[in-house]
C-alpha cells in the first residue's frame, strides 16, 4: 500500500451585472456562488485518509496515482483541478505532528 498526497483547487464562480472580468474583491454588487466539491467525499471513499490542510488530503490505498485520478475524474467538475503525488518517508513540514506520524506509520 502507498500514501498519496492529493491537493485540489476549486475556482469560484459568480454572477454579476457589470460587463468586465474582475476579482471577487472588486465591488460591482455581484452574487458569489461558493462551490461545494464532491472531491473530498470521493477521496475519503478510496481508503484511509487524513485532511492535513484545507484542500489537501493524504490517502493510504492500494490504488496507484492513475487509478486515483480516474476515480476523482468521475466527480470532478470543470472548475476543479487536482494533483496527486506519492509520499515517501523523505518528508517534513510544519504541520500537526500527528500528520507526520500518520504518514510514517503507514509507510513502515
N, C-alpha and C positions, 0 to 999 in steps of 0.2 A: 504494500500500500504506500501511497505517496501523499505529501501535503502540497497543496497548491494555494497560491495567493490569487484572489480574484478581486480586481478593482474595477468599479464601473462609474460611469458618469451619465447623468440624465440632463439633457438640455431642456430648460424650462420653456414652455410655450405660453404665449399670451395673446390676447386680442386687444387692439387699441384703435382709436379713432383717427390718429394722425397718419400721414402718408409716408413716413420715413422709418428706416431701421434705427433702432436705438437700444441702449442697455436698460435693464429694469430700473435702475436708479434715476433715470430721466423722468421728469414729471410731465405726462401728457394725459393723465386721467384714464389709464388703461387698466383692464382687469387681468390679473395674473391667474394662470391655471397651474397649480402645483401638482406635478405628475407623481402618481404613486406607481412604482415599478413592481412588476412581478418577478424581477431578477432575484431579490433577496429570498423570496419564498422558494424559488426554484433551486437556488444554491443550497439552501437548508435541506432540501429533499434529496440531495445527492450523496450525503454522507455525514460524518461528524464535522461540525463547523465551529468556528469562533469568529465573532464580529469584532475585529480589532480596531477599526476606525469607522467613521460614519458610512463610508461606501467601500469598505474593504473587508473581505472575508478570508479566512483560512479554511480550507476544505481538506479533510482527510478521507481519501477514497481510493478504490481500486481502479477508477477510471483514469484515462490519460487526458492530456490537455485537449486533444482533438474531440474526444467524446464529451468532455465538459462543454466545449464550445457548441457542439451540436445540440446538447440539451438546453443550453441557455438561449440559443437561436430560436428554439420553439416558443419562447415567451418574450423575446427582445422586441421592442418597438423601434420605429425609425429614428426616434430622437435619443436612443440609448447606445452607448458604446461600452466595451469592456476589454480587459486584458487579463490573461491567465498566465501565471508563471510558476514553475515548480520550485518549491522551497527546499533548501539543503540545510545541514547543520551549521554551515558557514553563514550565520546571520546574526544581526544585533540590531538594537534600536532603542529608542526612548519611548517605551510604552509600558503598559501594565505588566509587571513581572510575570504574572500568570500566563500571559500570551506567549512569552518566550519559553516558559516551562511546558506549555501545551504543545508547542512545536517539537521541542526536544523529546518529550515523552512518546510522541508518535513516530519519530524518525529513528529511534534507537532500537 
